Amino acid sequence: MKMQTELDSSEKPEAVESPGTNRKPSLEIRCRLADNLRRFRRHRGYTQQQLAKYCGFPKNYVSNVEQAAVNITLANLEQLARGLRCGEDELLRPQLLLPHSN
C-alpha cells in the first residue's frame, strides 16, 4: 500500500478560518475593566487625566475606557496596569477587592 505524501493538484487543503479583525469584546468584560480601572484609579488618588498622562495616553482615553466605550489593546492594558501598579489580571477580574485605607 502506497502512502500519499503530496496533495494532487486537484485536491485543496481545508481552509482554516482566521480570527476576524472586527471582533469586539463582550460588554461584560468591557464593563468589568471599566469598573476595576475606575476603582483602582480612585484608590491610588489619580484623576483620569493624571493617569492618562502618566501612561502616555491622550487625556480622554481613560475616560473612554471607564465608560466601556473602547476596545483596548493588550499593550494598553499593560500600560494601565503599570500606571496603577497592579497586574493586568487585577483589572480584568470579575470582582476587584481593594485593601482598606487606614
C-alpha positions as MATLAB code, in Angstrom:
seq = 'MKMQTELDSSEKPEAVESPGTNRKPSLEIRCRLADNLRRFRRHRGYTQQQLAKYCGFPKNYVSNVEQAAVNITLANLEQLARGLRCGEDELLRPQLLLPHSN';
ca = [
       0.000    0.000    0.000;
       1.466    3.345   -1.069;
       1.234    6.305    1.339;
       0.217    9.642   -0.103;
       2.836   12.249    0.766;
       1.788   15.069   -1.529;
      -1.563   16.501   -2.491;
      -2.863   16.090   -6.016;
      -3.131   19.404   -7.777;
      -6.909   18.864   -7.814;
      -7.034   18.466   -4.012;
      -7.102   21.607   -1.914;
      -6.404   21.710    1.797;
      -9.304   22.712    4.022;
      -9.374   26.401    4.686;
      -8.586   27.394    8.238;
     -10.604   30.327    9.422;
      -8.544   33.110   10.910;
      -9.921   35.249   13.708;
     -11.918   38.192   12.418;
     -10.286   41.564   12.637;
     -13.568   43.238   13.547;
     -14.270   41.165   16.633;
     -15.310   43.095   19.712;
     -15.073   42.020   23.329;
     -18.305   41.445   25.194;
     -19.942   44.320   27.012;
     -19.472   42.304   30.207;
     -15.661   42.285   30.047;
     -15.510   45.935   28.933;
     -17.680   46.920   31.920;
     -15.601   44.757   34.252;
     -12.435   46.505   33.055;
     -14.137   49.913   33.317;
     -15.288   49.324   36.899;
     -11.969   47.898   38.075;
      -9.975   50.648   36.386;
     -12.147   53.347   38.000;
     -11.884   51.763   41.460;
      -8.143   51.244   41.227;
      -7.555   54.766   39.880;
      -9.577   56.323   42.694;
      -7.853   54.106   45.255;
      -4.490   55.421   44.024;
      -5.779   59.008   44.122;
      -5.347   59.735   40.397;
      -7.622   61.772   38.185;
      -8.377   60.389   34.738;
      -6.115   62.994   33.183;
      -3.244   62.254   35.592;
      -3.381   58.543   34.831;
      -3.617   59.176   31.089;
      -0.595   61.488   31.177;
       1.408   59.051   33.306;
       0.634   56.226   30.857;
       1.267   58.337   27.749;
      -2.350   58.297   26.531;
      -4.496   61.160   25.200;
      -6.262   62.912   28.092;
      -9.712   61.467   27.292;
      -8.543   57.854   26.819;
      -9.003   56.764   30.445;
     -12.486   58.292   30.422;
     -13.366   56.282   27.323;
     -12.100   53.055   28.911;
     -14.033   53.787   32.115;
     -17.187   54.263   30.032;
     -16.560   50.895   28.314;
     -16.584   52.804   25.034;
     -13.318   51.484   23.570;
     -11.771   48.118   22.819;
      -8.285   48.450   24.276;
      -5.234   46.542   23.129;
      -3.218   44.250   25.360;
      -0.358   46.751   25.195;
      -2.635   49.476   26.573;
      -3.932   47.128   29.265;
      -0.322   46.508   30.304;
       0.400   50.239   30.375;
      -2.675   50.986   32.517;
      -1.718   48.230   34.953;
       1.828   49.579   35.138;
       0.500   53.080   35.797;
      -1.745   51.784   38.580;
       0.967   49.496   39.991;
      -1.180   46.407   39.654;
      -1.385   43.314   37.491;
      -3.304   43.158   34.245;
      -5.319   40.294   35.715;
      -6.475   42.567   38.542;
      -8.080   44.892   36.005;
      -9.981   42.013   34.411;
     -11.134   40.106   37.497;
     -14.888   39.719   37.946;
     -14.696   41.342   41.376;
     -11.870   43.575   42.495;
     -11.120   43.638   46.195;
      -9.071   46.633   47.250;
      -7.194   46.872   50.528;
      -8.764   49.110   53.155;
      -7.242   52.569   53.562;
      -6.147   53.469   57.072;
];
